[in-house]
């Protein structure tokens, strides 16, 4: 539908200029004219208009690529300073917003974002119940129990994860995530400009030790691994 096309146009930054032309063609095929209100030319089908569109699309694609690199470098720097730039904190942790001078402001709820670019976010311990069960998972892993067995035990005890039962994948993600030992880890995977997400090599990870208060000590984490 035209609504879906418009939504896609707003979402994408078109690193490939041919893709931008494709969506304009879809609008044209449906009898919907496309006007470039922020550009100094009229989209009237003339040769001059076509040349300007091709030039502008190439410029926009290059800007998008450069912006992506700048964002990546900026996030890498913030991670190295010990601040959280990921999504949700994860089971056992909560996000704490800090002011520009490092003073705690508030615990952020799920879906909340900081509204000042100078604010920063760190991870702090969540409810004692969650911390307790994260430590239990590592303890059982050290005893030789696998992720499936640990998930079954948690479910038997009535422990839920956001109201949902545990499975082996959820448990494995916790047992293999260095943040539970206090590490700030970012860039474990990449998804540049709408491409398929890939898992990065360990050498590409951005890792900062002692960034957060650990739930388990390093020795416990290593033994569980």
ZIVENKA-V489823 format. One record per backbone hydrogen bond with DSSP energy under -1.0 kcal/mol. NH is the residue of the N-H (numbers start at 1). CO is the residue of the C=O. Records with the same first field share a line. If there is no record, write none. Layout:
NH->CO / CO
//
This chain:
5->1
6->2
7->3
8->4
9->5
10->6
11->7
12->8
19->16
20->16
21->17
22->18
23->19
24->20
25->21
26->22
27->23
28->24
29->25
31->28
32->27
37->35
39->36
41->39
44->42
50->46
51->47
52->48
53->49
54->50
55->51
56->52
57->53
58->54
59->55
60->56
61->57
62->58
63->59
64->60
65->61
66->62
67->63
68->64
69->65
70->66
71->67
72->68
73->69
74->70
75->71
76->72
77->73
78->74
79->75
80->76
81->77
82->79
83->78
84->121
93->90
94->124
96->122
97->106
98->120
99->103
102->99
105->97
108->95
112->109
119->116
120->98
122->96
124->94
126->92
131->127
132->128
133->129
134->130
135->131
136->132
137->133
138->134
139->135
140->136
141->137
142->138
143->139
144->141
145->140
150->146
151->147
152->148
153->149
154->150
155->151
156->152
157->153
158->155
159->154
161->164
164->161
171->167
172->168
173->169
174->170
175->171
176->172
177->174
180->177
181->178
182->179
183->178
184->208
186->206
190->198
195->192
198->190
200->188
204->201
205->202
206->186
208->184
211->182
212->182
215->180
216->180
221->217
222->218
223->219
224->220
225->221
//
